[in-house]
């Protein structure tokens, strides 16, 4: 398996080690990423395993798969470029698929029509607690996710904080929650609000979701909270973690390699080796996301 990676951030420190350590794929990267890779102690040891490409042909002409880990605004353009190469049969895309649910639907239609296999990085379903939740199949009473995003901690301007670019507590972080809730059967919204201290930002998202024969689920995602925590409750089953991708015996903050790598490895294995996913789930995610956006007010 030969895999090209687009995205010099999470593409390098997340997907690169997941691919090399778990799937033993041959990796192709743009030559422009070389300096960035060598500057990071956590991943520079992989440099010897990389094939470097100077242009699109070098990246895609012989690649079986492409990981697209770029900003939502850029994903549609890169999908078009990948689909122009017949060798590319697998696509892994980051979330959200586009800055808005309407644009995400357009890109989803194009991906399905292409006949290529693809996955979107809604990876809560591959966590230990996510697997339990899906197996129990009884919904959820509440979900609270508190953390301080890097852009607030470092006081930097980046698309990840701005709603119009697909960032913020609702569109960038909350989409993880929305996708999982859609998979569990949640379809409607009783209330939704966002809040921030700066125009254009979305620091916090609070909502109550509902679904047929499911308990109402209260959701709170706060991306500007120094007291990190991730808590789930459904009455008889509770989960309390420092962050959602934490697993037994593995606190990501203590790991040299990014703690999400094991979950990414499962997502990639699902893309390459499992039966094709029912893409109705992705449509349901976009529909729930659109309903949330329609009913969201600014607090």
C-alpha positions, 0 to 999 in steps of 0.5 A, a space after each residue: 500500500 502506497 499512501 500520500 499525505 496532504 497536510 503538514 500539521 496533523 497529517 505529519 504528527 498524527 497520520 504519519 506515525 499511524 500509517 508507519 507503525 500500524 499499517 507499514 504503508 509506504 509513505 509519499 510526502 510533498 518535498 516542502 514538508 521535509 524541513 517541518 518533519 525534521 524539526 519535530 523530535 516526535 516524528 523526525 525518526 520516520 524521515 528515512 521511510 519517506 518518499 519525497 515528491 515535488 509535484 502532484 504526479 509524484 504524490 498521486 500517480 502511483 498512490 493507492 490512497 491519500 490522506 487529506 488533512 488540510 483546512 476545510 476550505 481546501 478539502 474540496 480542491 484537493 479531492 478534485 485533484 486526487 480524483 483525477 488520478 485513477 490509482 487513488 482508490 482510498 481517501 481519508 478526509 479530516 473533519 469537518 468535510 467543509 466549513 458548512 453542512 451545505 458545502 459538506 453535502 456537495 462534497 459528500 455527493 461527489 465522493 460517493 459518485 466517484 466510487 472511491 472508498 473514503 472515510 471522514 475523521 469522525 473518530 470518537 467511534 473508535 475510542 474505547 468509550 465510543 465502542 461501548 456506547 455504540 454497543 450499548 445502543 441506548 443513547 446518552 444523557 449528557 456529554 461534557 468536553 472541556 479543554 483549552 485549544 492550542 490557539 487560545 493557549 498560545 494566543 495565535 490566530 488560526 482558522 481552527 478558532 473561526 466559525 466561518 472557516 469551519 473552526 470553533 467549538 461547534 464546527 471543528 470540535 463539536 462535529 466529532 460529537 455530532 457525528 457520534 450522536 447521528 450514528 446513535 440515532 439523534 436527529 433533532 435539536 431542542 436547543 443550541 447556543 454558542 458563545 465567545 469573547 471575540 467576534 468570529 470565534 466560537 469558544 463554547 457550544 451548548 445543546 440538547 439533542 433528541 432522537 426517537 426512543 432515545 433520552 435527551 442528551 445535553 452537550 457542552 463543548 468548551 474549547 477555552 477552559 483551562 480545567 480539561 475534562 471529558 465526561 459522559 453520563 447515561 444514568 447507569 454508565 459514567 465515563 470520566 477522562 482527561 480528554 476523549 482520546 485517552 485510553 486505559 494505561 495511555 494518557 496522551 499528554 505523557 506519550 512521545 507520539 500523539 495519543 490519537 495515533 492508535 485511534 487513527 490506526 483503527 480508522 485507517 484499518 477500517 478504510 482499507 480492510 473493512 466492508 464499505 461504510 453505509 454513507 447514510 451515516 455521513 448524510 445523517 451527520 450533515 443533516 443533524 449538523 444543519 439542523 443544529 446550525 439553524 437553531 443555534 443562537 449566540 449567548 
